[in-house]
Amino acid sequence: MSRETILAATIGAGAGALLTALYFQSRSETPGANEGSENVTREKQSLKGHDTACTVTVGNSEDPPVIKDHETLRDVVKRVLKGAGFGHEEQQLCADHLVEANLHGHDSHGIQMLPLYVAATKTGRIKPGVVPRFQYECDGRMVVMEAFEGDSSGLGQVMGNKGVNALIAQTKKHGLALLSLKQSFHIGRVGTYSEMCNEAGLVSVFFTNVTDHDPFVIPFGGKRARCGTNPLTMGMPNKEQPQGFVLDFATSFLAAGKLQNLCSKGLPAPPGCVLDNKGNPSLDPREPWRSGEDQGGILSFGLHKGSGLMLGIELMVNQFESCYLFIFIVFNQRDLKGWSHYRWWNSCTHTPPTSYYG
């Protein structure tokens, strides 16, 4: 059995211990004594406005950071996925997605997700090599993609990438299209797919529900978690700004992954973010992950408004044959009129139309 397979099979200690152990073992070096939690943050801006290095903190937040080039981290992720049985394309797409999330500053959807994927592979929830099945309805304007075989889903980033590319092709053909992605595992940072649409010159709107784990989010006025973080995402391309505009945020106070970041750092949750199992305010970011009757939850953002949006997304997504993770609509920009309001907003705020996430 290869070292990568052994490490992928013993992933319980967390992403920091796994990734650091693999990195140092490959170079015959000795990692620090305190292995366990991890956090990855951006370094300073560099080439073409993007980061090229990640800061990996292994241990607690007081330990000195370990800075690794993004190519090193991509290689580590690919080797771990190879040990778990995934093919080259799956390794590449997932590694690029996770590391790019870190480079964009969204550690909640970066390499810290890798242990979850490998653990799900061990239990059969994810299956390497799943080939998605496409159905085209409404003369090709609706794409239904089944991303599973039996009871196992494909790797979410692979299924999301293939689904979005299929939808982009149909949108360029028809001017408007809709995708229903069924039975996919966690697809990562949804803003990535809006960025793909921006690059293709298309306007996109994503509605995402989350059903691959127990509910984390407590509706307004409630005491128990009943929904997922159900993000809303949209993107608009702009010829003057290659990145265009991307809005991507969870309808919970914070994304679940951002609470995991706080857990890794040993930091409290912000006030008004979580409740304990009795419905009392708490600063403990671990509340949503407690078992059974001890589980608390995350509050929605914006009181009743955010809670209503969260519920609306859940209901809308489930109208499309109970699709498992997300749907989205893409409009061809040539069918839309003008950007006058957008340019006015940009000139007033002096803010480049880049990406806004939550």
LOROMAR-46497 format. One record per residue: x, y, z of N, C-alpha, C, O in turn. Coordinates in steps of 0.1 Angstrom, whole numbers, plus 5000, padded with zeros to 4 digits. Last residue first. Example, Ala and Ser with C-alpha at 12.3 -4.5 7.8 and 13.67 -1.06 7.14 Angstrom:
BEGIN
512849785071513749895071512950005079513450115080/513249435078512349555078513249675078514249675085/
end
This chain:
BEGIN
480253605015480053605029479853455034479553435045/481853824990481453694995481053705010481553795016/482353984960481854004974481253874979480353824973/484754074936483953964942483554004956484454054964/484754354916485354224918484354134925483254114920/484654634903483654534903484354394904484554324894/486354864925486354784913485354674914485254614925/484955154937485255024941485254934928484254934921/483855414938485355394935485755254938486955234942/481255464940481955404952483455394950484155364960/480555594916480255654929481055594941481455674950/481355414897481955544897481755614910482555694914/479655194903481055174904481755314905482755334912/477055294897477455254911478955244913479455284923/477355344870477155454879477555424893478155494900/477655084861478755184859478655304868479555354874/475054994867476254924873477455024872478255034882/473455154852473355154866474555104873475055154883/474355074826474455214830474355224845475155294851/474654854809475254844823475254984829476155004838/472354714784473154814791473654784805473254684812/470154454784470354594779471254664789470854684801/470654114772470354214783470654354778471554364769/471453934754470053954755469654064765468454084767/474153914758473753984746472254014746471754104739/474453744779474553894782474053974769473554084771/472353484786473353534777473353694777472253754776/471953364818471453444807472553484798473653514803/471353084838472353164831471653234819470953174811/470452964869470053014856471053104850471753174858/470852664888471152804885470652834871470552744863/470652454917470252484904470752624901471052704910/472152204938471852334934471252344920471352244912/471751944952472552044957472252184951472052284959/469551774944470251754956471051874961471051904973/466251824934467651824931468451844943468151914952/463451764933464251744945465751734942466451644947/462551854908462751714910463651684922464451594922/462552144916463152084904463551944907464751914908/461652224940460652214930461252144918460452094910/463952254956463252124956462052114947461552004945/464652514951465452404946464752274946464852194936/462552644964462752664950463552544944463152484934/462852584991461652544984461852544969461352454962/465452694996465152554999463952504991464052394984/464952964990465952884982465652734984465652664974/463053025011462753034997463652954988463152894978/464652985034463552895031463152905017462852795011/466453205030466953065031465852965028466152875021/464653415029465453385017465953245018465953175008/463753405056462853385045463553355032463053275024/466153465069465453335072464453305060464353195056/466653725061467553625057466953485059467153395051/464353835073464553855059465553745054465253675044/464353805100463353735093463653735078463153645070/467853855103466553825110465553755101465953655095/470253865088469153965085467853925092466753965086/471153525086471553665086470253745084469253695079/470253265109470253325096470653465097470653525108/472453105133471253185130471353235115472453245110/473452775138473752905133472452975130471552925125/472952565168472952595154473352745151473552825160/473352275188472852405187472752445172472452355164/472951955201473252035190472552175191471352185193/472151775221473151885225473451985213474152085215/470651585210469951695216470851805221470351915225/473151505186471751475192471151605198471151705192/476251665191475451545187474051555193473951605205/477551965176477351885187476251775183475451795174/477852155156478452015154478251925166478751815166/476952405163476252335153476752185151475952105145/478952485185477552445187476852365176476152265179/481452575181481252425180479752385181479452275179/481752835187481552805173481352655171480952615160/480352995213481052875210480752835196479652795193/478753195222479953235215480753115211481953135206/475153205222476453135225477553195217477253245206/471753245233472953295225474253235231474453215243/469652955236470353075242471553115233472153035227/468452725228468052845222468652975228468153085225/469552505239468352555245467852685239466952745244/471852455225470752355223469452405230468452345228/472852795215473052655220471852575219470852615213/473352975185472552955197472952815202473352725194/475453225168474953085171474153085184474253175192/475553505164475753415153475253275156474553215147/475653705183474453695174474553595163473753595154/479153765182477853775189476653775179476753835168/481253525165480753665168479453665175478653575173/482853265183481953305173481553445175481453495187/486353275194484853265196484053305184484553365175/489053055184488453185185486953175187486353075183/490752845176490352865190489752995193489953055204/491152795150491952905156491752915171492452985178/489252605145490652565143491552665150492652635155/486852755150487252635158488652605157489352585168/487052925128487152985141487452875151488252895161/486752745107487952825108488152875122489252865128/484052665112485152575114486552635115487352595122/482852905105482852865119483852755122484452755133/483352885078483952995085483852965100484853015108/481752665071483152655070483952765078485052745083/479152775073479552675083481152655083481752635093/479053125070479052995063479652895074480452935083/477053315092478353285087478153155080477353065083/474253335092475053455097476453435092477053535087/472953195061473253195075474153315079474753375070/473053215034471953285041471953265056471153325063/476353285020475353195027474253275033474453395037/477053444989476953445004476053345009475053315002/478353614964478253474968478253474983479253504990/478653794935478053804948477853654952477053584946/480853924912480353804918479853834932480653894940/481654084882481054104895480553964900479853894892/484754054864483354084865482854104879483754134888/487354004857486753924868485253944869484453854874/487854194837487854054834487153964844486453874841/486354484832486954414843486854264841485754214842/485254554808486254644813486954584825488054624829/483254364803484454364794485554454800486754434796/481854174828482154314824483454314815484454274820/479353944840480553974833480654124830479654194829/478053864871477753954859479153984853479954044859/476553624892477653684886477253754873476353724866/475453504924475153564911476453624905477253674913/474053304950475253344942474753404929473853344922/473253204982472753274970473953324963474753394969/473252905002473853024996473153074984472552994976/472352725026471652775014472152905008471453005009/472852605050473352745049472852805036472952935034/469852415058471252435055471552585054470752665056/467452405086467852425072469352425070470152415080/467052375113466052305104466452315089465952245081/467952375147468352385133467352305124467052195127/465752525171466452405166466852425151466052495144/464452755177465452705187466252595181467352565186/463253055159463252915163464352885173465152965177/463353305150462353275160462353135165461553105174/464453205118464153315127463053285137462053225133/465952875119465152975113464853085123464953065135/469252775122468052785129467252905123467753015122/471252545104470752675105469452685112468552605109/472052285099472952365108472252495112472652555122/470851955092470652095092471552165103471752115114/473351705083472251745091472051895090473051965088/474451685048474651675063473351725070472451785064/473751735023474651625025475151615040476051545043/472151935015471451815021472451705023471951595025/471552255008472552175013471952055020471252075030/470852454978470452394991471552294995472452254987/471252744959471852624964471252574977471152654986/470952914930470252884942470752744947470552644940/472653154910472653014916471753014928471753114936/472853314879472153314892472153174898471653084891/474853494855474453364862473753394875474053494882/475653594823475153634836474553504842473953424836/478653534804477253504807476853554821477753554830/481253524794480453634790478953614793478053674787/482853334804482153294791481253414786480653394776/483653444827484653424817484053394803484553424793/481153414841481753554838482753544826482653624817/481153144845480153204836480553344832480353384820/483253114863483353044850482353104840482653124828/482153264884483353314877483553244863484053304854/480153094891479853224885480953284878480853354868/481752894901480952864889480452994883480253004871/482953014924483752964913483052944900483552974889/480853054941481353164934482253124922482353194912/480652814955479752834944480252954935479952954923/483152614966482752754966481952784954482452774942/481752274968482852374970482252524970481152544973/479952084965480452134953481552244955482152294945/479251784982479651924984480351974972481451924968/477751564958478251594972478651744971478451814961/474651544940476051574941476451594955475651634964/471951484933472751394940474251414939475051324938/471651694904471051604914472051504920472951454913/471152004892472251904896471751824907471451874918/469752164867469352094879470351984882470451884875/470052464849470652334853470052284866469852364876/468852644821468752614836469352474838469152384830/469252924798469252774802469252764817469552854824/469253124770468853114784468752964787468252884778/470453104745470353234751469953234765470153334773/471052864731469652914732469453054738468353104737/473852844730473052794719471652854719471052894709/474752934753475253004741474452964729474353034719/473452754770473152894770473552964758472853054752/474752514764473352524761472952674761472052714753/477352574774477252544760475752554756475452604745/476752614801477352724793477152704778476752794771/476052354808475052464808475452584800474752644793/478452224806477352174798476252284797475752314786/479852364826480352364812479252324802479152374792/478352284848478452424844478852434830478352514822/478852014850477452064848477452204843476652244834/481551994854480951934842479551994839479252014828/481752134879482452174867481852124854481652204845/480151964895479852104893480452164881479852234873/481651724894480251734889479851874886479151904876/484051814906484051754893482651764886482451804875/483251894931483851994922483851944908483752024899/482151644942481351764939481951864930481251914921/482551324930483251434937482651564933482551594921/479351154929480651194924481251304932480551374940/477750944954477851064946479251084940480151024945/476050634958477250714959477250834949476750824938/474050454955473950544966475150634968475250704978/474150454920473650384932473450484943472750584942/475950724913475850594909475350514921476150504931/475451074903475550964913475450834906474950814894/474451314892475851304896476051194905476851204915/472451404866472551314877473951274880474651224872/471251704854472451624855472351534868472251584879/469351854831469251774843470451684844470551594835/468852154816469852044817469651974831469852044841/466752324795466952274809467852154809467552054801/466852364768467052484777467152444792467552524800/466352154752467752184755467952294765469052324769/463652144750464452174738465852214741466452294734/462952064776462552194771463452244759463952354759/465951874785464551894784464252034779465152124779/468351634786468051774781466551784779466051704771/470451474810469151474803468851624799469051714806/473451314817472751434813471451404806471351314798/475351174843474351144832473551274829473051334839/478851144852477451204852476651174840477151154829/480550884865480350954852478951014852477950934853/482850844891481450854887481250934874481851044873/485450824902485150774888483750784884483350724873/484850744936485750784925485250734912484650624910/482050834955482650724947483550784936483150854928/480950914987481550964974482150844968482750764974/479950735005479150845002479650914989478750954981/481650535014480950515002479950624998479250614988/483350585034482050535038481150505026480050455027/485550695021485750575029484350505032484250385032/484450925011484850825001485050685009484650585003/484251075034483051035026483250925016482450845013/486951115039486151035049484850985042484350875044/487651275018488251145019487451055028487250935026/486051505023485851425010486451285011485851195007/486951585048485551545046485351465034484651365034/489651655042489351535051487851495050487651375050/489251885025489751755020489451635029489051535024/488552135035487452045031487951905027487151805027/490852275038490252215050489152125047488752045056/491452395014491952265016491452195029491652075031/488452595013489752555008490152415012489252325013/486252725024486052635012487352585006487252534995/487352885043486152795047485852695036485352585039/489153055032489652935037488552835041488752715042/489153255009487953185015488453045020488152945014/491053394995490753435009489653365016489253405026/491753304971490753404971490453454985489753554986/493353094979494053204973493053324972493553444972/491352914987492352964997492953094992493053194999/490252854962489452914973490252974984489953084988/492352744949491952874945491052934955491053054957/492452494963493552594965493152734960493552834966/489952384954490252404968491352504970491152604978/490252374925489152444932489452474946489252594951/492552224921492552364916491452444924491652554928/491751984932492952054938492852194934493152284942/489651914916489351934930490552014936490252104944/490851884890489751974892489552014907489352124911/492851684896493251824891492151924894492352034899/491451454904492451514913492751664909492751754918/489851414882489251444895490251514904489851604911/491851354863490951464861490351504874490151624877/493051114875493851234873492951364871493151464877/490850954899491650964887492251104885492051194893/490950844934490450934923491450934911492650924913/491850694956491350624944490750704933490250654924/493250804976491850764979491150704967489950664968/495550874964495550764974494150714978494050604982/494651084950495150964943495150844952494750734948/494151264970493051214963493451094955492650994953/496851314978495951254987494751194980494251084983/497851424954498451294959497551234969497351104969/496351664952496251554942496751424947496151314944/497251794975495851754974495651644964494951554966/499951834968499651754980498151704979497951594982/499751994945500351864944500051774956499751654954/498652224956497852154946498452014945497651914944/500752304973499552254979498652184969497952084972/502652374953502952264963501652214969501552084971/501352584941501652464933501952344943501652224940/501452774961500152714957500352584949499552494950/503952744985503552784972502252714968502152594972/503552795020503852705009503252764996502252824996/504552875052504152935039504552835028505752795027/503452835083504252765073503752815060502652785056/503453045113502852995100503952925091505152955092/504052945147504453015135503852955122503752835121/501152925169502252865162502752945150501853005143/498853035177500053095182501253035175502353095176/496752875169496953005162498153075166498553175160/498052535169497152645173497552775167498552785160/498752345140498652355155497752455159496652475152/499852515112499652375118499752385133500752435138/498852725088499152725102498852585107497652545107/499952825057499452715064499852715079501052705082/499453055034500053045047499352935054498152945057/500153034999499153015010499953005023501052955023/500753224969501253144981500153134991499353234992/499853394951500553274946501053184957501753084954/496853584944497953534953498553414947497953344939/496353824918496053704925497253664934498353704932/497154044903496154064913495753944920494753944928/499253954888498053984881496853994891495753954888/501053834916500953834901499553854896498653774900/499853954946501053944937500653944923500054034918/498954034979498654034965499954024957500954084960/500253825006499953954999499653934985500053834978/498453525013499553605015499253735008498053755004/495453395029496153455018497453515022497553565034/495453095050495053235046495853285035496853215031/494252815065495052865054494553005051493353025049/494652615094494052735088494852785077496152785078/494052325114494752405104493952525099492752525100/494852105141493952195134494752275124496052285125/497551915140496151905143495351995135495151975123/500651905158499851885146498451875149498051825160/503352005173501852035175501152025161501052125154/505951965164505351875173503851885174503151785177/506451995128506452045142505651945151504951865146/507951745107507051845110507051885125507651815133/511051675092510151645104509251765107509751875109/511651555059511751645070510851615081509951525080/511451415035512251365045512551465056513651465062/509651495017510851565016511851525028512851585030/507351365022507851355008509151425007509851404996/506851435048507351295045507951285031508951215029/505851695045507151675051507751535048508951515046/503351645032504351735026505751705032506751695024/502051465049502351425035503451515029504351465023/501851625071502551505072502951455058504151415056/500251835061501651865066502451735066503651735063/497851705055498551765045500051795049500951775041/497151595081497351515069498151575059499151515054/497151815099498051705102498251615089499351575086/495151965086496452015089497451905091498551905085/492851815085493551845072494951895075495851855068/492651545110492351675104493251715092494251645090/492751285120493451395127493151535122493351635129/491651095103490851145114491451265120490751345127/492650955081492551095080491851165092491451285091/493750715069493850745084493750895085494650965090/493650685042492850595050492850625065492050575072/495550865033494150895030493250805038492050845041/497850735042497450865048496050895045495350945054/497850515026497850495041497350625047496450625056/498050625001496850545004496750535019495650545025/500550745002499350835000498050755004497150815010/502250525005502150625016500850705015500250735025/500650224991501450344990501250435003500250425010/500949885000500050005000500950125000501850135008/
end
